[in-house]
Amino acid sequence: MLISRLMSVPAAEASAQPRPTRARSRVEVADIAVRLFRTDGYEATTATDIARAAGISRSTFFRQFRSKEDVIFADHDELAVQITAYFAVQHEDPWRAIRDAATMVFERFRERLDSVRVRDLVVRDTPTLRDRETIMAIRYEQMFAAYLRSARPDVPPLTAIRYAAAITATHNYELRRLIRGAIPASSPTNAAGDEATDAASEADRTARLAEELATELREVGRLFHPDVADSTAGQGQAVHGQVGESPPELVVAVFPGTITPGELTREVTRALGGRLAGSAPGADAGAHRNAGRD
């Protein structure tokens, strides 16, 4: 009898456990958890509640996450892995590779916009999660700066840090606009048609923000690395060609007084795309003379 009772308890517990039809990914469990946090409150929702709602056991939950706080930022962890793999591949232009990595993050959240919006509401309502989100932003900055310093050892460390911070800040600004922008509200009448119109309007808005992010990231790249190999150079030439304008003949440059004539020549030549080499005789000498005046 005793043996029978001992054997029946695990059987009862096993039957009470949820049996999902398939294994859920970490992001799927995270989406379920975020909605529980939103409806029931972050503090009131337990790991057991999340496991039950996701149809998994507590042990499975803790194999996927260390705590319920980790659930909120599951996609950030996956993105960190993807970006690390992306940076492991050799890129001709590391500056642009960082901008592409930031775009990867933006596109990931754009694809999961509904869930990301719910998570944003939960994070804003929970101080501990807001602090964790700040840490996640710093994590991206550190990844970007470390990669640039590794790929381009000639870049000063502070420049790499500033570039990574500017890219991250620009991305976060556009991402907040994407997440917290006005969401179209359907009218009670002709609901099906209005929903289709709203969806199209939302798609247009997110597409515009994605284009704006690309433009702003290129601008950051130009500020930190003006001669970076990028499509913007060709775009600038195309614009001049369309309106019939010629490149400006007057170039104003400011350099420190300690710069040598040779360094000045190289810097001006680089800025002009090599055009100084084909200049009229005496151009180098004129540049050298003017260097001392600055």
Buried (B, 14 or more C-beta within 10 A) or exposed (E): EEEEEEEEEEEEEEEEBEEEEEEBEBBBBBBBBBBBBBEEEBEEBEBEBBBBBBBBBBEBBBEBBEEBEBBBBBBBBBBBEBBEEBBEEEBEBBBBBBBBBBBEBBEBBBEBBEBBBBBBBBBEEBEEBEEBBEEBBEBBBEBBBBBBBEBBEEBEEEBBBBBBBBBBEBBBEBBEBBBEEEEBEBEEEEEEEBEEBBEEEBEEBBEEBBEBBBEBBBEBBBEBBEEBEBEBBEEEEEEEEEEEEEEEEEEEEEEEEEBEBEEBBEBBBEBBEEEBEEBEEEBBEEBBEEBEEE
